[in-house]
Amino acid sequence: MKYIAALLAMVLPVCVADANVFAAHLQSSPTSTGYEFTYRLNEPATSVTISIQGPLPSSVVVREVSGGVFKGLNTAEWDLLDSMAQPVAAGTYNWSVTAVDSVGHVAKFDQISSDSETTSKYYYGTGVCTNTDPSSEHFGCVYVAVGESGTTDGRAISEGLFVLNNDLSPFDSQGNIGHRGLVSWSSSWFSPMRVRLDGEGRPIISDWSEDHSGVWIATPDCNTPFVALLTEENRNSYGLCLNHGSIMAVWAEGSGTGRVIYTIDEDYTVGGETAGSVLRYDIGDATQYADAPTVHYNDTANGNLVISTRSQHVRDGSGWWITQSLAEQSASTPWLFRWNGSTVDYNSASAGLSINRSYGALDIDLARRRLVLGGLGTVSLLNIASAPSSVLVVGEIDAGGDHVQDVSFDAAGNFLQINSSVRRLRAYSPNDGANSFVTPCRTSQQLIVGKVGSTGISQEIWNPYR
């Protein structure tokens, strides 16, 4: 039911180098003479510019200051003067961080993480995802799911979720103890399994075990109890419950009363369709949700394309890309296909897509129209800009070990894989050449200069020049 097959391919080499650069974890703090800004870069930049815009509602840039360019935590300061060295007007100001890599990568994909770093070592990692929403307090955070406790290269860790910054440094002081959320995860290697984020950045966690099957939700910092979204009623020895079974992967959208999750279930079926369909749960803000799901993508109606329970699905507009782990593909059972909301309009076997194979791991970068697909021992980057008429292989890299359990894009187009064979989290930069990324401040980090009254915004400082 959950199997592994081996297949090797010619792949590109990797080396440690810089990435598509971006800033995250933006903070502003008033000082005696102005403001101090802090931010984290995922990798070194050739230049960083902090732009101050305002006063609102104006978006005019009144000043640009240079910031630190090093990987990790950096700072910059603003003295409340404009570009003409004149005091700025009282009011509320936005600011943003533009990180630039004037060289980038053009020849190959580069591994931008170090296998020797503690936060790259995971005994049995099963899932990875990244917060790509700049408006989120946790923008840039990387979430790693670990399904089995153990020791790798001197790091003894426990199962659960690990939270990292965008530079893969620890987000908090959790150390080697996975966030469990007071959940009694199964002894199975696949509990917890994969993780994706809902519309407010809350981790949604799937469990592929038989004795603990289901879906859980956590807060973005993972420091409060996790809550079961689906009912655990009537669980049998195969993981089948009242409205779900063992769940390899989950996709989440919306938040609060508008939260919806989509699953591909190993055991549970609706209306006679086969396992492999995408099931929709309009959960809203409920927990222990017990209503039956609706069939969103009906695999039976589309020819029973999905025959492997190691699979994953990602949203693309009104449709879905779906991948599954198979040693060989055919038109009737492809490695990858796209359902556009009414019909299957792309089939990797019929299209002759030339990749190693799929191991059932997939993520999408909607802005750049790319997929990253985890294979058996490889990771493939695919260009879907012309889909469904064509899908182009941008490149394929050696994953270092067969079992690519999950993959994820970050906000700048870099991609990560969690690999249980080499017991590593690895990050890579695509060969995009020179690149830049603008990260805006969140509303809570806006700047208030002068006495502007009670606005509910967190920062306020008098302009000493006025």
C-alpha positions as a Markdown table, in Angstrom:
| # | Residue | x | y | z |
|---|---|---|---|---|
| 1 | Met | 0.0 | 0.0 | 0.0 |
| 2 | Lys | 2.9 | 2.4 | 0.8 |
| 3 | Tyr | 5.8 | 1.2 | -1.3 |
| 4 | Ile | 9.2 | 2.3 | -2.5 |
| 5 | Ala | 10.7 | 1.6 | -5.9 |
| 6 | Ala | 14.2 | 2.5 | -7.2 |
| 7 | Leu | 15.1 | 4.2 | -10.5 |
| 8 | Leu | 18.3 | 6.2 | -11.2 |
| 9 | Ala | 18.9 | 8.9 | -13.8 |
| 10 | Met | 21.5 | 11.3 | -15.2 |
| 11 | Val | 21.3 | 14.5 | -13.2 |
| 12 | Leu | 22.9 | 17.9 | -12.8 |
| 13 | Pro | 25.5 | 18.5 | -10.1 |
| 14 | Val | 25.0 | 20.9 | -7.2 |
| 15 | Cys | 27.3 | 23.1 | -5.1 |
| 16 | Val | 26.9 | 25.5 | -2.2 |
| 17 | Ala | 26.4 | 29.1 | -3.3 |
| 18 | Asp | 24.0 | 32.1 | -3.1 |
| 19 | Ala | 20.3 | 32.0 | -3.9 |
| 20 | Asn | 17.4 | 34.1 | -5.3 |
| 21 | Val | 17.6 | 36.6 | -2.4 |
| 22 | Phe | 14.8 | 38.0 | -0.3 |
| 23 | Ala | 14.2 | 39.7 | 3.0 |
| 24 | Ala | 11.7 | 38.5 | 5.7 |
| 25 | His | 10.9 | 39.0 | 9.4 |
| 26 | Leu | 10.8 | 42.8 | 9.0 |
| 27 | Gln | 10.7 | 44.7 | 12.3 |
| 28 | Ser | 10.9 | 48.5 | 13.1 |
| 29 | Ser | 11.8 | 50.0 | 16.4 |
| 30 | Pro | 11.9 | 53.7 | 17.5 |
| 31 | Thr | 15.2 | 55.1 | 18.6 |
| 32 | Ser | 16.2 | 58.5 | 20.1 |
| 33 | Thr | 16.8 | 59.8 | 16.6 |
| 34 | Gly | 14.5 | 57.9 | 14.3 |
| 35 | Tyr | 13.9 | 54.3 | 13.5 |
| 36 | Glu | 16.0 | 51.1 | 13.4 |
| 37 | Phe | 15.0 | 48.4 | 10.9 |
| 38 | Thr | 15.8 | 44.7 | 11.2 |
| 39 | Tyr | 15.3 | 42.0 | 8.6 |
| 40 | Arg | 16.7 | 38.6 | 7.6 |
| 41 | Leu | 18.1 | 37.7 | 4.3 |
| 42 | Asn | 17.9 | 34.1 | 3.2 |
| 43 | Glu | 21.3 | 34.5 | 1.4 |
| 44 | Pro | 23.9 | 37.3 | 0.9 |
| 45 | Ala | 22.8 | 40.2 | -1.4 |
| 46 | Thr | 24.9 | 42.5 | -3.5 |
| 47 | Ser | 22.8 | 45.5 | -2.3 |
| 48 | Val | 19.8 | 46.2 | 0.0 |
| 49 | Thr | 17.7 | 49.3 | -0.1 |
| 50 | Ile | 15.1 | 50.3 | 2.5 |
| 51 | Ser | 12.5 | 52.7 | 0.9 |
| 52 | Ile | 10.4 | 54.9 | 3.1 |
| 53 | Gln | 7.1 | 56.0 | 1.5 |
| 54 | Gly | 4.5 | 58.5 | 2.7 |
| 55 | Pro | 3.0 | 60.1 | 4.6 |
| 56 | Leu | -0.1 | 58.1 | 3.9 |
| 57 | Pro | -2.1 | 58.1 | 1.8 |
| 58 | Ser | 0.8 | 59.2 | -0.4 |
| 59 | Ser | 3.1 | 56.4 | -1.7 |
| 60 | Val | 5.9 | 58.8 | -2.6 |
| 61 | Val | 9.4 | 57.5 | -1.7 |
| 62 | Val | 10.8 | 60.2 | 0.7 |
| 63 | Arg | 14.0 | 58.5 | 1.5 |
| 64 | Glu | 16.1 | 55.4 | 0.6 |
| 65 | Val | 18.8 | 54.1 | 3.0 |
| 66 | Ser | 21.2 | 51.2 | 2.5 |
| 67 | Gly | 21.0 | 48.1 | 4.7 |
| 68 | Gly | 23.2 | 45.2 | 5.6 |
| 69 | Val | 23.7 | 42.6 | 2.9 |
| 70 | Phe | 24.7 | 39.5 | 4.9 |
| 71 | Lys | 22.8 | 36.2 | 5.2 |
| 72 | Gly | 20.8 | 36.3 | 8.4 |
| 73 | Leu | 19.9 | 39.2 | 10.6 |
| 74 | Asn | 20.7 | 42.7 | 9.3 |
| 75 | Thr | 19.9 | 46.3 | 10.4 |
| 76 | Ala | 19.5 | 49.8 | 9.0 |
| 77 | Glu | 18.6 | 53.2 | 10.4 |
| 78 | Trp | 16.5 | 56.1 | 9.3 |
| 79 | Asp | 17.0 | 59.6 | 10.9 |
| 80 | Leu | 13.6 | 61.0 | 9.9 |
| 81 | Leu | 15.1 | 63.1 | 7.1 |
| 82 | Asp | 14.0 | 63.0 | 3.5 |
| 83 | Ser | 16.3 | 62.7 | 0.5 |
| 84 | Met | 17.0 | 66.4 | 0.6 |
| 85 | Ala | 18.1 | 66.1 | 4.3 |
| 86 | Gln | 14.9 | 67.9 | 5.4 |
| 87 | Pro | 12.7 | 66.7 | 8.2 |
| 88 | Val | 9.8 | 64.6 | 6.9 |
| 89 | Ala | 6.2 | 65.7 | 7.6 |
| 90 | Ala | 4.3 | 64.2 | 10.5 |
| 91 | Gly | 2.2 | 61.2 | 9.5 |
| 92 | Thr | 2.3 | 57.4 | 8.9 |
| 93 | Tyr | 4.9 | 55.9 | 6.6 |
| 94 | Asn | 5.3 | 52.5 | 4.9 |
| 95 | Trp | 8.7 | 51.0 | 4.2 |
| 96 | Ser | 10.0 | 48.1 | 2.2 |
| 97 | Val | 13.2 | 46.2 | 1.8 |
| 98 | Thr | 14.6 | 45.5 | -1.7 |
| 99 | Ala | 17.2 | 42.8 | -1.8 |
| 100 | Val | 19.3 | 42.5 | -5.0 |
| 101 | Asp | 21.6 | 39.8 | -6.4 |
| 102 | Ser | 23.2 | 41.4 | -9.4 |
| 103 | Val | 24.8 | 38.1 | -10.6 |
| 104 | Gly | 22.5 | 35.2 | -9.7 |
| 105 | His | 22.8 | 31.8 | -11.3 |
| 106 | Val | 22.8 | 31.0 | -15.0 |
| 107 | Ala | 24.5 | 27.7 | -15.5 |
| 108 | Lys | 22.9 | 25.2 | -13.0 |
| 109 | Phe | 20.9 | 24.8 | -9.8 |
| 110 | Asp | 22.9 | 25.5 | -6.6 |
| 111 | Gln | 22.4 | 23.9 | -3.2 |
| 112 | Ile | 22.2 | 27.0 | -1.0 |
| 113 | Ser | 21.8 | 25.1 | 2.3 |
| 114 | Ser | 24.6 | 23.4 | 4.2 |
| 115 | Asp | 24.2 | 19.7 | 5.2 |
| 116 | Ser | 26.5 | 20.4 | 8.2 |
| 117 | Glu | 24.1 | 22.9 | 9.8 |
| 118 | Thr | 22.0 | 21.6 | 12.7 |
| 119 | Thr | 18.8 | 22.8 | 11.2 |
| 120 | Ser | 19.4 | 20.9 | 8.0 |
| 121 | Lys | 19.4 | 17.5 | 9.9 |
| 122 | Tyr | 16.1 | 15.6 | 10.3 |
| 123 | Tyr | 16.0 | 11.9 | 11.2 |
| 124 | Tyr | 12.8 | 11.2 | 9.2 |
| 125 | Gly | 11.4 | 14.4 | 7.6 |
| 126 | Thr | 8.1 | 13.9 | 5.9 |
| 127 | Gly | 6.9 | 17.4 | 5.0 |
| 128 | Val | 8.0 | 20.9 | 4.2 |
| 129 | Cys | 6.3 | 24.1 | 3.3 |
| 130 | Thr | 7.1 | 27.9 | 3.3 |
| 131 | Asn | 5.0 | 30.9 | 4.2 |
| 132 | Thr | 5.1 | 33.0 | 1.0 |
| 133 | Asp | 2.6 | 35.7 | 2.1 |
| 134 | Pro | 4.4 | 39.1 | 2.7 |
| 135 | Ser | 1.5 | 40.4 | 4.7 |
| 136 | Ser | 1.9 | 37.6 | 7.3 |
| 137 | Glu | 3.9 | 38.0 | 10.5 |
| 138 | His | 5.5 | 34.7 | 9.7 |
| 139 | Phe | 6.4 | 35.5 | 6.1 |
| 140 | Gly | 9.5 | 33.4 | 5.1 |
| 141 | Cys | 9.0 | 30.8 | 7.8 |
| 142 | Val | 9.8 | 27.2 | 6.8 |
| 143 | Tyr | 7.8 | 24.4 | 8.5 |
| 144 | Val | 9.3 | 20.9 | 8.6 |
| 145 | Ala | 7.3 | 17.9 | 9.6 |
| 146 | Val | 9.2 | 15.0 | 11.2 |
| 147 | Gly | 7.4 | 11.6 | 11.4 |
| 148 | Glu | 9.9 | 9.6 | 13.4 |
| 149 | Ser | 12.2 | 10.5 | 16.3 |
| 150 | Gly | 15.9 | 9.5 | 16.0 |
| 151 | Thr | 19.5 | 10.6 | 15.6 |
| 152 | Thr | 21.3 | 11.7 | 12.5 |
| 153 | Asp | 24.9 | 12.9 | 12.5 |
| 154 | Gly | 24.8 | 13.8 | 16.2 |
| 155 | Arg | 21.4 | 15.5 | 16.2 |
| 156 | Ala | 18.8 | 13.6 | 18.2 |
| 157 | Ile | 15.3 | 15.0 | 17.4 |
| 158 | Ser | 11.8 | 14.1 | 18.3 |
| 159 | Glu | 8.8 | 13.9 | 15.9 |
| 160 | Gly | 6.6 | 16.9 | 15.4 |
| 161 | Leu | 6.9 | 20.3 | 13.6 |
| 162 | Phe | 10.0 | 22.5 | 13.4 |
| 163 | Val | 9.8 | 26.2 | 12.5 |
| 164 | Leu | 12.7 | 28.0 | 10.8 |
| 165 | Asn | 13.4 | 31.5 | 9.6 |
| 166 | Asn | 13.9 | 32.2 | 5.9 |
| 167 | Asp | 17.7 | 31.7 | 6.3 |
| 168 | Leu | 16.9 | 28.2 | 7.9 |
| 169 | Ser | 18.0 | 29.4 | 11.3 |
| 170 | Pro | 15.7 | 28.5 | 14.2 |
| 171 | Phe | 12.6 | 30.6 | 14.5 |
| 172 | Asp | 12.5 | 30.1 | 18.2 |
| 173 | Ser | 14.2 | 28.2 | 21.0 |
| 174 | Gln | 12.6 | 24.8 | 20.3 |
| 175 | Gly | 16.0 | 23.2 | 19.7 |
| 176 | Asn | 15.7 | 19.5 | 18.9 |
| 177 | Ile | 12.2 | 19.0 | 20.2 |
| 178 | Gly | 9.5 | 19.0 | 17.6 |
| 179 | His | 6.3 | 20.9 | 18.3 |
| 180 | Arg | 3.7 | 18.2 | 19.1 |
| 181 | Gly | 0.8 | 20.5 | 20.0 |
| 182 | Leu | -0.1 | 18.0 | 22.8 |
| 183 | Val | -1.0 | 15.5 | 20.1 |
| 184 | Ser | -0.1 | 11.8 | 20.6 |
| 185 | Trp | 1.3 | 11.2 | 17.1 |
| 186 | Ser | 1.5 | 7.6 | 16.0 |
| 187 | Ser | 4.7 | 5.5 | 16.0 |
| 188 | Ser | 4.3 | 5.3 | 12.3 |
| 189 | Trp | 6.9 | 7.0 | 10.1 |
| 190 | Phe | 4.1 | 9.0 | 8.5 |
| 191 | Ser | 2.6 | 10.7 | 11.6 |
| 192 | Pro | 2.7 | 13.7 | 11.1 |
| 193 | Met | 3.1 | 13.6 | 7.4 |
| 194 | Arg | 2.8 | 16.7 | 5.2 |
| 195 | Val | 2.0 | 20.3 | 6.1 |
| 196 | Arg | 0.5 | 23.2 | 4.1 |
| 197 | Leu | -0.7 | 26.6 | 5.2 |
| 198 | Asp | -4.2 | 28.0 | 5.2 |
| 199 | Gly | -5.1 | 31.6 | 4.2 |
| 200 | Glu | -3.9 | 33.1 | 7.5 |
| 201 | Gly | -0.7 | 31.1 | 7.6 |
| 202 | Arg | -1.8 | 28.4 | 10.0 |
| 203 | Pro | -0.1 | 25.0 | 9.4 |
| 204 | Ile | -2.6 | 22.3 | 8.3 |
| 205 | Ile | -1.0 | 18.9 | 9.0 |
| 206 | Ser | -1.9 | 15.5 | 7.4 |
| 207 | Asp | -1.4 | 12.1 | 9.0 |
| 208 | Trp | -0.9 | 9.1 | 6.8 |
| 209 | Ser | -0.9 | 6.5 | 9.6 |
| 210 | Glu | -3.6 | 3.9 | 10.3 |
| 211 | Asp | -4.0 | 4.5 | 14.0 |
| 212 | His | -3.9 | 8.3 | 13.9 |
| 213 | Ser | -5.2 | 9.3 | 10.5 |
| 214 | Gly | -6.6 | 12.7 | 10.0 |
| 215 | Val | -5.8 | 16.4 | 9.7 |
| 216 | Trp | -4.7 | 18.9 | 12.4 |
| 217 | Ile | -4.3 | 22.7 | 12.6 |
| 218 | Ala | -1.7 | 24.7 | 14.5 |
| 219 | Thr | -1.0 | 28.3 | 15.1 |
| 220 | Pro | 1.8 | 29.8 | 13.0 |
| 221 | Asp | 4.3 | 29.6 | 15.9 |
| 222 | Cys | 3.2 | 26.1 | 16.7 |
| 223 | Asn | 3.4 | 26.9 | 20.4 |
| 224 | Thr | -0.3 | 26.2 | 21.3 |
| 225 | Pro | -2.2 | 22.8 | 21.2 |
| 226 | Phe | -2.9 | 21.5 | 17.7 |
| 227 | Val | -6.5 | 20.8 | 17.0 |
| 228 | Ala | -8.1 | 17.9 | 15.0 |
| 229 | Leu | -10.0 | 19.4 | 12.0 |
| 230 | Leu | -11.7 | 16.1 | 11.1 |
| 231 | Thr | -13.5 | 13.8 | 13.4 |
| 232 | Glu | -11.7 | 10.8 | 14.8 |
| 233 | Glu | -15.0 | 8.8 | 15.3 |
| 234 | Asn | -15.2 | 5.1 | 14.3 |
| 235 | Arg | -11.5 | 4.7 | 13.3 |
| 236 | Asn | -10.8 | 1.1 | 12.3 |
| 237 | Ser | -7.5 | -0.7 | 12.0 |
| 238 | Tyr | -6.9 | 0.6 | 8.5 |
| 239 | Gly | -7.3 | 4.3 | 9.5 |
| 240 | Leu | -10.8 | 4.7 | 8.1 |
| 241 | Cys | -13.0 | 7.0 | 10.2 |
| 242 | Leu | -16.5 | 8.5 | 9.8 |
| 243 | Asn | -15.5 | 10.9 | 7.0 |
| 244 | His | -11.9 | 10.2 | 6.1 |
| 245 | Gly | -9.1 | 7.7 | 6.1 |
| 246 | Ser | -5.3 | 7.9 | 6.1 |
| 247 | Ile | -4.3 | 11.2 | 4.4 |
| 248 | Met | -1.0 | 11.6 | 2.6 |
| 249 | Ala | -1.4 | 15.2 | 1.6 |
| 250 | Val | -3.7 | 18.2 | 2.2 |
| 251 | Trp | -4.3 | 21.6 | 0.5 |
| 252 | Ala | -5.8 | 24.4 | 2.5 |
| 253 | Glu | -7.5 | 27.7 | 1.5 |
| 254 | Gly | -9.2 | 30.5 | 3.3 |
| 255 | Ser | -9.5 | 31.0 | 7.0 |
| 256 | Gly | -12.0 | 31.2 | 9.8 |
| 257 | Thr | -15.5 | 30.6 | 8.5 |
| 258 | Gly | -14.2 | 30.4 | 4.9 |
| 259 | Arg | -11.6 | 27.7 | 5.5 |
| 260 | Val | -11.7 | 24.8 | 3.0 |
| 261 | Ile | -9.4 | 21.8 | 2.9 |
| 262 | Tyr | -8.8 | 19.4 | 0.0 |
| 263 | Thr | -7.4 | 15.9 | 0.5 |
| 264 | Ile | -6.6 | 12.8 | -1.5 |
| 265 | Asp | -7.6 | 9.9 | 0.8 |
| 266 | Glu | -6.1 | 6.4 | 0.8 |
| 267 | Asp | -9.2 | 4.7 | 2.3 |
| 268 | Tyr | -12.4 | 6.9 | 2.2 |
| 269 | Thr | -14.6 | 7.2 | -0.8 |
| 270 | Val | -17.8 | 9.1 | -1.6 |
| 271 | Gly | -20.6 | 7.8 | -3.8 |
| 272 | Gly | -18.7 | 4.8 | -5.2 |
| 273 | Glu | -15.7 | 6.7 | -6.7 |
| 274 | Thr | -12.2 | 5.2 | -6.2 |
| 275 | Ala | -9.6 | 6.5 | -3.8 |
| 276 | Gly | -7.5 | 9.0 | -5.7 |
| 277 | Ser | -10.2 | 11.7 | -6.0 |
| 278 | Val | -9.7 | 15.1 | -4.5 |
| 279 | Leu | -12.2 | 15.5 | -1.6 |
| 280 | Arg | -13.4 | 18.9 | -0.4 |
| 281 | Tyr | -14.3 | 19.7 | 3.2 |
| 282 | Asp | -16.0 | 23.1 | 3.8 |
| 283 | Ile | -14.8 | 23.1 | 7.4 |
| 284 | Gly | -14.9 | 26.8 | 8.2 |
| 285 | Asp | -13.9 | 27.4 | 11.8 |
| 286 | Ala | -15.2 | 24.0 | 13.0 |
| 287 | Thr | -13.1 | 21.3 | 14.6 |
| 288 | Gln | -13.7 | 17.6 | 14.8 |
| 289 | Tyr | -15.7 | 18.2 | 11.6 |
| 290 | Ala | -17.9 | 15.1 | 11.0 |
| 291 | Asp | -19.8 | 16.0 | 7.7 |
| 292 | Ala | -19.1 | 14.0 | 4.6 |
| 293 | Pro | -16.8 | 15.7 | 2.0 |
| 294 | Thr | -17.9 | 16.4 | -1.5 |
| 295 | Val | -16.0 | 15.0 | -4.5 |
| 296 | His | -14.1 | 17.9 | -6.1 |
| 297 | Tyr | -12.0 | 16.1 | -8.7 |
| 298 | Asn | -13.6 | 12.7 | -9.5 |
| 299 | Asp | -10.9 | 10.3 | -10.5 |
| 300 | Thr | -13.3 | 7.6 | -11.4 |
| 301 | Ala | -15.0 | 9.9 | -13.9 |
| 302 | Asn | -11.6 | 10.7 | -15.4 |
| 303 | Gly | -10.5 | 7.1 | -16.0 |
| 304 | Asn | -9.0 | 6.1 | -12.6 |
| 305 | Leu | -5.7 | 7.9 | -13.3 |
| 306 | Val | -4.5 | 7.8 | -9.7 |
| 307 | Ile | -3.5 | 4.3 | -8.5 |
| 308 | Ser | -0.8 | 5.2 | -6.0 |
| 309 | Thr | -1.7 | 6.5 | -2.6 |
| 310 | Arg | 1.7 | 8.3 | -2.4 |
| 311 | Ser | 0.4 | 11.4 | -4.2 |
| 312 | Gln | 0.0 | 15.2 | -3.9 |
| 313 | His | -2.2 | 17.9 | -5.4 |
| 314 | Val | -1.7 | 21.7 | -5.8 |
| 315 | Arg | -4.2 | 24.3 | -6.9 |
| 316 | Asp | -3.8 | 26.0 | -10.3 |
| 317 | Gly | -6.7 | 28.5 | -10.7 |
| 318 | Ser | -9.9 | 26.5 | -11.1 |
| 319 | Gly | -8.0 | 23.2 | -11.6 |
| 320 | Trp | -5.4 | 21.0 | -10.0 |
| 321 | Trp | -2.0 | 19.5 | -10.8 |
| 322 | Ile | -1.8 | 15.9 | -9.3 |
| 323 | Thr | 1.2 | 13.7 | -9.1 |
| 324 | Gln | 1.7 | 10.1 | -7.9 |
| 325 | Ser | 4.6 | 7.8 | -7.1 |
| 326 | Leu | 5.0 | 5.2 | -9.8 |
| 327 | Ala | 8.1 | 3.4 | -11.2 |
| 328 | Glu | 6.7 | 3.6 | -14.7 |
| 329 | Gln | 4.0 | 5.8 | -16.3 |
| 330 | Ser | 1.5 | 5.3 | -19.0 |
| 331 | Ala | -1.3 | 7.4 | -20.5 |
| 332 | Ser | -3.8 | 5.6 | -18.2 |
| 333 | Thr | -1.6 | 6.1 | -15.1 |
| 334 | Pro | 0.7 | 9.2 | -15.6 |
| 335 | Trp | 3.2 | 10.6 | -13.1 |
| 336 | Leu | 1.7 | 14.1 | -13.5 |
| 337 | Phe | -1.6 | 15.5 | -14.9 |
| 338 | Arg | -3.7 | 18.6 | -14.8 |
| 339 | Trp | -7.4 | 18.7 | -14.3 |
| 340 | Asn | -8.8 | 22.2 | -15.4 |
| 341 | Gly | -12.0 | 22.0 | -13.4 |
| 342 | Ser | -13.9 | 20.0 | -16.0 |
| 343 | Thr | -11.5 | 17.7 | -17.8 |
| 344 | Val | -7.9 | 16.5 | -17.8 |
| 345 | Asp | -6.1 | 18.7 | -20.2 |
| 346 | Tyr | -2.5 | 17.6 | -19.6 |
| 347 | Asn | -1.1 | 14.1 | -19.1 |
| 348 | Ser | 2.7 | 13.7 | -18.6 |
| 349 | Ala | 2.8 | 10.3 | -20.3 |
| 350 | Ser | 0.8 | 11.4 | -23.3 |
| 351 | Ala | 2.9 | 14.5 | -23.6 |
| 352 | Gly | 6.1 | 12.6 | -23.3 |
| 353 | Leu | 7.4 | 14.5 | -20.3 |
| 354 | Ser | 11.1 | 13.5 | -19.9 |
| 355 | Ile | 11.9 | 13.3 | -16.1 |
| 356 | Asn | 13.3 | 10.6 | -13.9 |
| 357 | Arg | 10.0 | 9.8 | -12.3 |
| 358 | Ser | 7.7 | 11.0 | -9.6 |
| 359 | Tyr | 7.8 | 10.1 | -5.9 |
| 360 | Gly | 4.5 | 11.8 | -5.3 |
| 361 | Ala | 5.8 | 15.2 | -4.0 |
| 362 | Leu | 4.7 | 18.5 | -5.7 |
| 363 | Asp | 4.5 | 22.2 | -5.1 |
| 364 | Ile | 3.5 | 25.2 | -7.3 |
| 365 | Asp | 4.9 | 28.7 | -7.8 |
| 366 | Leu | 1.9 | 30.5 | -9.3 |
| 367 | Ala | 3.7 | 33.8 | -9.8 |
| 368 | Arg | 6.5 | 32.2 | -11.9 |
| 369 | Arg | 4.3 | 29.5 | -13.4 |
| 370 | Arg | 6.5 | 26.7 | -12.2 |
| 371 | Leu | 6.2 | 23.3 | -10.5 |
| 372 | Val | 8.7 | 21.5 | -8.4 |
| 373 | Leu | 8.3 | 17.7 | -8.5 |
| 374 | Gly | 10.1 | 15.3 | -6.1 |
| 375 | Gly | 11.2 | 12.1 | -7.8 |
| 376 | Leu | 13.0 | 9.0 | -6.6 |
| 377 | Gly | 16.4 | 10.5 | -6.0 |
| 378 | Thr | 15.8 | 13.6 | -8.1 |
| 379 | Val | 14.0 | 16.9 | -7.9 |
| 380 | Ser | 12.6 | 18.4 | -11.2 |
| 381 | Leu | 11.8 | 22.1 | -11.9 |
| 382 | Leu | 9.0 | 22.4 | -14.5 |
| 383 | Asn | 7.9 | 25.5 | -16.5 |
| 384 | Ile | 4.1 | 25.5 | -16.9 |
| 385 | Ala | 3.7 | 28.9 | -18.5 |
| 386 | Ser | 2.5 | 27.3 | -21.7 |
| 387 | Ala | 0.4 | 24.6 | -20.0 |
| 388 | Pro | -1.6 | 22.7 | -20.9 |
| 389 | Ser | -0.1 | 22.7 | -24.5 |
| 390 | Ser | 3.4 | 22.1 | -23.1 |
| 391 | Val | 5.3 | 21.6 | -19.9 |
| 392 | Leu | 9.0 | 22.3 | -20.1 |
| 393 | Val | 11.7 | 20.8 | -17.9 |
| 394 | Val | 13.9 | 23.6 | -16.6 |
| 395 | Gly | 16.2 | 21.1 | -15.0 |
| 396 | Glu | 16.6 | 18.1 | -12.8 |
| 397 | Ile | 19.0 | 17.7 | -9.9 |
| 398 | Asp | 20.3 | 14.9 | -7.8 |
| 399 | Ala | 18.4 | 14.9 | -4.5 |
| 400 | Gly | 21.2 | 13.0 | -2.7 |
| 401 | Gly | 18.9 | 10.1 | -1.7 |
| 402 | Asp | 15.9 | 8.3 | -3.1 |
| 403 | His | 13.1 | 9.3 | -0.8 |
| 404 | Val | 12.1 | 12.9 | -1.6 |
| 405 | Gln | 9.2 | 13.1 | 0.9 |
| 406 | Asp | 8.1 | 16.6 | 0.1 |
| 407 | Val | 9.1 | 19.8 | -1.8 |
| 408 | Ser | 8.2 | 23.5 | -1.4 |
| 409 | Phe | 8.9 | 26.9 | -3.1 |
| 410 | Asp | 9.8 | 30.0 | -1.1 |
| 411 | Ala | 8.7 | 33.5 | -2.0 |
| 412 | Ala | 11.7 | 34.2 | -4.2 |
| 413 | Gly | 11.4 | 31.0 | -6.3 |
| 414 | Asn | 14.0 | 28.9 | -4.5 |
| 415 | Phe | 12.9 | 25.4 | -3.7 |
| 416 | Leu | 13.4 | 23.0 | -0.8 |
| 417 | Gln | 13.2 | 19.3 | -0.4 |
| 418 | Ile | 12.9 | 17.1 | 2.7 |
| 419 | Asn | 14.6 | 13.8 | 2.1 |
| 420 | Ser | 14.4 | 10.8 | 4.5 |
| 421 | Ser | 17.2 | 8.9 | 2.8 |
| 422 | Val | 19.9 | 11.5 | 3.4 |
| 423 | Arg | 18.0 | 12.8 | 6.4 |
| 424 | Arg | 18.3 | 16.4 | 5.3 |
| 425 | Leu | 16.4 | 19.5 | 4.5 |
| 426 | Arg | 18.0 | 21.0 | 1.4 |
| 427 | Ala | 17.4 | 24.3 | -0.4 |
| 428 | Tyr | 18.3 | 25.1 | -4.0 |
| 429 | Ser | 18.4 | 28.2 | -6.2 |
| 430 | Pro | 17.1 | 28.0 | -9.8 |
| 431 | Asn | 19.3 | 29.3 | -12.6 |
| 432 | Asp | 17.4 | 32.6 | -13.0 |
| 433 | Gly | 20.4 | 34.9 | -13.2 |
| 434 | Ala | 20.3 | 38.4 | -11.6 |
| 435 | Asn | 17.3 | 38.8 | -9.4 |
| 436 | Ser | 15.7 | 41.1 | -6.8 |
| 437 | Phe | 12.8 | 40.9 | -4.4 |
| 438 | Val | 10.8 | 43.7 | -2.7 |
| 439 | Thr | 9.3 | 42.9 | 0.8 |
| 440 | Pro | 6.8 | 45.4 | 2.1 |
| 441 | Cys | 6.3 | 46.1 | 5.8 |
| 442 | Arg | 3.2 | 44.8 | 7.5 |
| 443 | Thr | 0.6 | 47.2 | 8.8 |
| 444 | Ser | 1.8 | 46.5 | 12.4 |
| 445 | Gln | 5.3 | 47.7 | 11.4 |
| 446 | Gln | 4.3 | 51.1 | 9.8 |
| 447 | Leu | 6.1 | 54.1 | 11.0 |
| 448 | Ile | 4.5 | 57.1 | 12.8 |
| 449 | Val | 6.3 | 60.4 | 12.8 |
| 450 | Gly | 5.1 | 63.2 | 15.0 |
| 451 | Lys | 1.9 | 63.5 | 17.0 |
| 452 | Val | -0.7 | 62.0 | 14.8 |
| 453 | Gly | -3.3 | 61.0 | 17.3 |
| 454 | Ser | -4.5 | 57.6 | 18.2 |
| 455 | Thr | -4.3 | 55.3 | 15.2 |
| 456 | Gly | -3.9 | 51.9 | 16.7 |
| 457 | Ile | -0.6 | 51.4 | 14.9 |
| 458 | Ser | 2.2 | 50.1 | 17.0 |
| 459 | Gln | 5.0 | 52.6 | 16.4 |
| 460 | Glu | 5.0 | 56.3 | 17.2 |
| 461 | Ile | 7.9 | 58.8 | 17.5 |
| 462 | Trp | 8.3 | 62.6 | 17.6 |
| 463 | Asn | 10.4 | 64.1 | 14.8 |
| 464 | Pro | 13.2 | 65.8 | 16.8 |
| 465 | Tyr | 13.9 | 68.1 | 13.8 |
| 466 | Arg | 10.5 | 69.7 | 13.9 |
